[in-house]
Amino acid sequence: MIRANIMRHRLKLETLSTASQDTFGEDDAGYTLLGTRDAAIEPLKGNERFVAQQLDPNLSHKITMRWDSTVATLTPKGRLVMMSSTSRVFDVQSIINVDERDHTLEIMAMERV
């Protein structure tokens, strides 16, 4: 069960819609808005970033939100954009449906710098 008072961040959920290259050969990704949701964002501690006895440099935050049919369509090719003056962006690395009960999702993400 997620307490509402910890879900204090408003996020835009976006999915990768097109991937192309610009004139310089750099990837130019286009994103489609899936919706907005409240979520809890927690930075990962060192021991939480360990996967198979190795530090995973692709993980920086755990984002928890309530499951719904829109959120369920998010994939590791998606991103989450914080709706605030800072506009932080998190690239989705993995999505876990906690206890397979369609109630809570834990999203492991890497914050863009």
N, C-alpha and C positions, 0 to 999 in steps of 0.2 A: 504494500500500500504506500502510495506517495502522499506525503503531507503537502497541502497546497502552499503553505508558507515558505517552503524551500524552493518552489518553482517560481523564482522571481525574475527570470530572464525571458524576454520575448524574442523568438527566433523565426526567421523566414526559412522554410524548407525549400530547397531548390534541387532539381535533378538535371543532370547533363543532357542537353537536347541536341547540340551539334558540336562537333569537334573538327576544326579546320586549322589551316596554317595561314598566318598573315604573310605579307610581302617579304618579311625578314626570315621566314621559316620557323617562327615561334608558334607554339600552340595557341590557338585563339578559341577558347571554349565558350559556348553559349549555354545559358541555364534557363530553365522554365520553373516558375514559381508553383509549388504544390500547395502551399498554404502557410499559415503562421500558427505557432504553438508556444505555450509556456513550457519552460524547462528548467532543470537544475544543472548548473555547470560546475564541475569540480576539477581542479588541476590534479593530475596524477602524481603520486609520490614515487620515489625511485623504485621501491619494491613492487609497485603495481604495474610498472612498465616492463617488468621482466617477463619474457615469454620464452619458454624452452631454454632456460638458463642463460638467456642473452637479453641485454637491454634493447628494447624496441624503440628506435629513434623516431618512428613514425606515429607515436602516440604521445599526446600531451594532456588530453582532457577526457573525462567521462561525462557524458551528457545524458540525463535521465528525463524521460517524458512519458506521458500516458499514451498507450497504444490506441490507435483508431485506424480506420481503413486508409486514410490519406497518408499517415505516417508510415504505415506498413508498406507503401510503395517506394519509400526511400531506399536507395541502394548505396553501396560503397563508392559509386561514381558521383554521388551527390555532395552537397555542401549545406552548411547551416550558417546563416548570416544574422548576427545580433542586431536587433532593431534598437539602437541607441546612438548617441553621438559618436561613439567609438567605432561602430560598424566592424566589429571583429568577425573574421571568417574562419570557419572550421571545416576542414575536408574530412568527410566520413571515411573511416577505415574499416569498421565492422559494426554490425547491428545485432544485438542480442535480445530476443524476445524472452524476458525473464520467466523462468519456469514454464515456458510454452503455454502461457495462460491468456495471451492477448490482452494483457492489462498494463504492463510496463515494458518500455524499451530502454536498454542501455546502449548508447552509441559511443564507440571509442573513436576519437577524432584527433586530428593534428591541426593546431592553430597556425594559420598563415602569418608570416611576419613581414 
